[in-house]
Amino acid sequence: MTQESGGFAALGLHPNVVAALTAVGYEEPSPIQAQAIPVILSGQDMIGQAQTGTGKTAAFALPLLSKIDPSKREPQALILAPTRELALQVATAFESYSKQMPGLNVVAVYGGAPMGPQLKAIRQGAQVIVATPGRLVDHLRRDEKVLSTIQFLVLDEADEMLKLGFMDDLEVIFEAMPASRQSVLFSATLPHSIRAIAEKHLRDPQHIKIASKTQTVTAIEQAHLMVHADQKHAAVLRLLEVEEFDALIGFVRTKQATLDLAAALEAKGYKAAALNGDIAQNQRERVIESLKDGRLDIVIATDVAARGLDVPRITHVMNVDMPYDPESYVHRIGRTGRAGRTGRALLLVTPRERRMLQVIERVTGQKVGEVKLPNAQQVLDARIKKLTSSLAPLVADAEASHGDLLDRLTADIGCSPRALAAALLRKATNGQALSLAEVEREQPLVPGAGGSRERGERSDRGERPDRGDREGSRERRAPMPLAEGRARCRTALGARDGIAAKNLLGAILNEGGLAREAIGRIQVRESFSLVELPEEGLDRLLGKLKDTRVGGKPLKLRRYRED
């Protein structure tokens, strides 16, 4: 396209906008940007059909910033987004692109945050409002003139807005804006409901379509793994042993599943957290920021909670639960491989879900190859490789700086340097299995692709261990070592009361007001449970939880005194 050959400057954007793009390293427009920017600059209404990850945010943000007058202290552009995460992402993009535009202000309007500061920012003349429909309607109930000066409207991911039930809110918002506004609608799909909105509220819109869903996923290496539903957690843990990832987002279907899997990963030492619609907004923002800056490496999320999530560190997407439709699959794996980056997407498939896998392959036009569960040797090799990488930088000057100490320790202990090194390795690896025999013994019992089960796993008709033996051994297990800064607490509720770790976690999060990462391991035994909580402020926290009930029974959480 001729516009592409001249870069962004050839599209007619304001020089200050082009300067901001140059500063962040953008050189050439994507196909949706090259086509949409001239249309929006011309003032024409538009329908843009493009998938997540194609650069559509810049496709509407850049021309709108070129048309906005920063000297006018009044709302001029409204961008509607289906979720808080996407609204924050779009607002951040506007702020980045407008760095060379003094006096231009952006306000993000979404639920879960105080309404007062949002309304104040609007009344003080923020020229760009990025909002979720529900919260914006709340503001209109307080002040029906909030949108009276809007000149430009963008509906971002309109199909998702309708899936989330915002149709009535959209009608209220349309009525509150001047009829003379310019309207732009972006949607991955154009079902009848979206076409009806366009016919009613857009004026002779130009339709721009970036063809082929596969453009979103061609930069992503895709693979699937056959598992049984009850072995997904074990499969995830084994896959993470061998996958070399920087950051990973895992998708599950339910809010509770995000908590369960995140807790299981955290118990194994991973820096993981859950992201779902029930988590308080300030905590959700902390999770995303922690993923960006490396304090977290894994986020387990539902589809809606992850909408609009764009973190450059994400190298892997793991579909722990099969998405409901192929479009959701494309959206999910679009969290990686964005803006020219490469990524890897893994899909766990149960025997009943083989047909949906075939549908995904047909719709995307790409084969999702099969991989096998890593065996014990692969897990051992991965562990040793990680250990080698961590130790290699320390070896260079170790003998010069610690050689004398080594001689003294071996003399004092009365052991060989090899024995001392082995002892230090055991301590450094926290007792992790690093021999093939040990790894084979600890491997989770996960069925292979053909449905067969590995050594040691009973078949559906096989013999079960005696229930009493299982319960007795579980009761006698010693508590795991405590992390620094944590205290262990005990409740008389256990497995016999129908209690699972997720029940205790949910109750403590809801009633204690803690962030998910503040709660450590939860160990459920037959007649009691142990929970790790922050040592600092523990008495105050236990006071807040004193009337908490789980499964209709009092929690009665107390500090656990170990003998």
Stockholm file with secondary structure:
# STOCKHOLM 1.0

chainA/1-563         MTQESGGFAALGLHPNVVAALTAVGYEEPSPIQAQAIPVILSGQDMIGQAQTGTGKTAAFALPLLSKIDPSKREPQALILAPTRELALQVATAFESYSKQMPGLNVVAVYGGAPMGPQLKAIRQGAQVIVATPGRLVDHLRRDEKVLSTIQFLVLDEADEMLKLGFMDDLEVIFEAMPASRQSVLFSATLPHSIRAIAEKHLRDPQHIKIASKTQTVTAIEQAHLMVHADQKHAAVLRLLEVEEFDALIGFVRTKQATLDLAAALEAKGYKAAALNGDIAQNQRERVIESLKDGRLDIVIATDVAARGLDVPRITHVMNVDMPYDPESYVHRIGRTGRAGRTGRALLLVTPRERRMLQVIERVTGQKVGEVKLPNAQQVLDARIKKLTSSLAPLVADAEASHGDLLDRLTADIGCSPRALAAALLRKATNGQALSLAEVEREQPLVPGAGGSRERGERSDRGERPDRGDREGSRERRAPMPLAEGRARCRTALGARDGIAAKNLLGAILNEGGLAREAIGRIQVRESFSLVELPEEGLDRLLGKLKDTRVGGKPLKLRRYRED
#=GR chainA/1-563 SS CHHHHTTGGGGTCCHHHHHHHHHTTCCSCCHHHHHHHHHHHTTCCEEEECCTTSSHHHHHHHHHHHHCCTTSCSCCEEEECSSHHHHHHHHHHHHHHTTTSTTCCEEEECTTSCHHHHHHHHHTTCSEEEECHHHHHHHHHHCTTTTTTCCEEEETTHHHHHHTTCHHHHHHHHHTSCTTCEEEEEESCCCHHHHHHHHHHSSSCEEEECCCTHHHHTTEEEEEEECCGGGHHHHHHHHHHHCCCSEEEEECSSHHHHHHHHHHHHHTTCCEEEECTTSCHHHHHHHHHHHHHTSCSEEEECHHHHTTCCCTTEEEEEESSCCSSHHHHHHHHTTSSCTTCCEEEEEEECGGGHHHHHHHHHHHTCCCEECCCCCHHHHHHHHHHHHHHHHHHHHTTHHHHHHHHHHHHHHHHTCCHHHHHHHHHHHHTTTCCCSHHHHHHHCCCCCCTTSCCCTTCCCTTSCCCCHHHHHHHHHHCCCCCCCTTEEEEEESCCGGGTCCHHHHHHHHHHHHCCCGGGCCCEEECSSCEEEEEESTTHHHHHHHTTTCEETTEECCCEECCCC
#=GC SS_cons         CHHHHTTGGGGTCCHHHHHHHHHTTCCSCCHHHHHHHHHHHTTCCEEEECCTTSSHHHHHHHHHHHHCCTTSCSCCEEEECSSHHHHHHHHHHHHHHTTTSTTCCEEEECTTSCHHHHHHHHHTTCSEEEECHHHHHHHHHHCTTTTTTCCEEEETTHHHHHHTTCHHHHHHHHHTSCTTCEEEEEESCCCHHHHHHHHHHSSSCEEEECCCTHHHHTTEEEEEEECCGGGHHHHHHHHHHHCCCSEEEEECSSHHHHHHHHHHHHHTTCCEEEECTTSCHHHHHHHHHHHHHTSCSEEEECHHHHTTCCCTTEEEEEESSCCSSHHHHHHHHTTSSCTTCCEEEEEEECGGGHHHHHHHHHHHTCCCEECCCCCHHHHHHHHHHHHHHHHHHHHTTHHHHHHHHHHHHHHHHTCCHHHHHHHHHHHHTTTCCCSHHHHHHHCCCCCCTTSCCCTTCCCTTSCCCCHHHHHHHHHHCCCCCCCTTEEEEEESCCGGGTCCHHHHHHHHHHHHCCCGGGCCCEEECSSCEEEEEESTTHHHHHHHTTTCEETTEECCCEECCCC
//
